[in-house]
Amino acid sequence: MTPSPRDTGLFITFEGIDGSGKSTQSNRLAAHLRAQGYDVVETREPGGSAGAEEIRALVLQGDPDRWSAETEILLFTAARRDHLERLIAPALAAGKIVICDRFADSTRMYQGLSRGDLRDVVDQLHRLMIGREPDLTVLIDMDPAVGLARALSRQTADERFEAFGEDLQTRMRAGFLKLAEEFPDRFRVVDGAQAPDAVAKDIRQLVEAALP
């Protein structure tokens, strides 16, 4: 697993259902890599750039049925394009490690499968407007009931998708595991039911094997 020939950095993404510990573990990985002397950029989706953060507020807040699935796909793609142009691509070109909490795989799941059979639309837009996959995707696998309880306990404003309930999280878990089978070269699955330190250790080992 090597970086894209278009850049010299390494692009790592974290995926999983809500409450699986992606943000915590991505922060821990970034701190570990910095301690090893690597130049690391931490970011998230939707968001990561000024324009993308504005779109984040539109899509993650408000009524669960605020947007149609088609509109959400367009909004997420617009946010991702701005994020890629302004943050991700320049950092990778400079040889940095970019760690992103969610990327296109989340759109493939949340908009492409959960709210209609729109996966082909997501992939077409991704090829046309993004054209970049991660070098390594860490999927933290978590029981949907546990993950949803964790997510709702945060009591943040960004709870629109959590409001769809456990059924959505169950479908998302199955979908993410199928994505891991579809893209075995870049996906690595970590057991999120372990203690946080054990999860962090597994992730460090996976990433160290991918470092150039």
N, C-alpha and C positions, 0 to 999 in steps of 0.2 A: 504494500500500500504506500504509494508515493504521492507527493503533491502534483497538482496539475502542471503541465509544461508551461502554462501561461504565467506561473508565479513560482516563487521559491519558498513560500510559507506553508503552513499546514492549517487546513480548515476542519475544525471539529464541531459537530453539533450534538446536542442532547435532545432526545425525544422520549415520549412516554405520556401516559394519561395525566390528568390534573392531580396534583398531590403526590406524584411519584418521587419527588426529591430532586428534580432536574436542576433547579436554581441553586440549591444548597451544594450539590455535588459539582456543578460547573464552577462555582466559586472556590471550592476546595481544590479542584484540579488546577485552576488558574494560580492559586497561591503556591501550590506545590511546584508548578513549572517555573514560576518566577524565582522561587528559591533555588532552582537548578540553573538559573541564569538565562532563561528564555524570555524573549520579549513577547508578552501576551496581551491580546485585546479581548476583553469580555463584552459581549453584546447580547441582544435578545430579539425575538420576534413575537408578534409584530412590534416594530420599534427599531431602535438602534441608531437612527438618524433623526434630525429635527422633523422632517416631513413625515417619516414613518411613525414617529411617536404621536403626531396629530391624528393619523389614521387609526392608530391603536385605540385611542379614546373613542373613536366612532364605532369600532367593531366589537370591543370588549365590554362596553357599558350599555345599559339600557335594557329594554324588553328582549327576551329570548328570540322573539319573532320580528325583531326590528328590521332585519335585512333578509332578502331572499338568499338562497345559497349561491345563485349566480352573481348577485351583487357583491357578496362577501368574497368570492373568488377574485373578482376584479380589484376590490379594495386591497386584499392581501397581496396580490401580485404587484400593484402599484407601490405599496409600502416596501415590498421586498426589492423591487428594482431600485428605489431610492437608497435603500440600505446598502445594496450591493455596490452601487456607483460611488457613494460617498464614504463608506467605511470599510466594508469587507474587502473589495478588490484592491484598494490602495494599501491596506495593511498586509495582504498576502503578497503583493508585489514588492513590498519592503522587507519581506522575509519573516514576518511576524506570525505567531500562532494565534489564530482567531477561534475563540470558543463562543458558540452561539446557542442560547437557550431557545430551541425550536428553529425550524427552517421549513423548507418546502414539504417535507414529509408530513408535518402537521396539517398543512392545507390539503394534501392528498387524503388525509383522514377526515378532518372536521368538516370540510366543505365538499370534498370529492366523493366521500362514501356515506357519511352520516346523514346528510340531508338531501339525498338523491343520488342517482347513478351518474355522477359528474366527474369521475376520475379522469376520463379522457380529456375533458375540457381543462382541468388543472394541468395535466401533462403537456397539452398543446401550448397553453400560455407560458408554462415554465420553459419549454424549449425555445419559444419565440422571444420572450422578454428577459429570461434569467440565464439559461444556458450553463448553469454551474451547479454541480452536486458537491456535497462535502467529501473530504478525503476520508473521514472517519465519522460514523454516527453511533453514539452510545445510546442504546435503548434501555432505560431503566424499567423493568417489568414489575408491576405492582398490582395487587388485588384491587379491583375497582371500588369495592365498598370502603376499604381502608383509604385509598387515594382520595375519594370524594370527601370523606370525613375530614381529612387533612386540609383539602382545598377550601372547604366551606368554613373551617375554623379560622382561616386567615382573615376573613371578614374585610376583604379589600373591595374596591369599586369594580375591579376587573373580574366579575363573577358571572358574566352572561352565559358562558358555555357550561359552567358548573350547574346553572339553573335547569339545564335539560335533564339532570338526574343521573342515577346509577346506570340506567339502561344504555345511555349514550357512552358512558365510560366503559361499560362491558364490551360494546361493539368496537370502541376505539382500541381497547387492549388487543382484541383479536385482530383488528386491522393492522396495528403496528407490528405484531408478530408475523403477519403475512408479508409485510413490507421487508422485514428482516430476511425472510426467505427469498424474496424477489431480488434484493440487492445484497447478497451475501459478502461481496467484496468489501463493502464499507460498513455494514451493520455489525455491531457487537452487542449482544444481549447480556445485561447484568441483573442479577436477582435483587430487586429492591426491597424484599422482605427481610434481608439481613440487617444487622446493626449498621448505622451510618459509617462507622470506621471500616467495616468489612467491605461495604459498597465502594467506598473511596479507594481502598487498596486494590480491588478488582479493576477499577477504572484506571488507576495509575499504571497497572501492569499492561492493560490494553493499549493505552496511549504511548507508553514507552516503546512498545513493539512497533508502533507506527511512525515514531519520530525519525526524520531524515538524518 
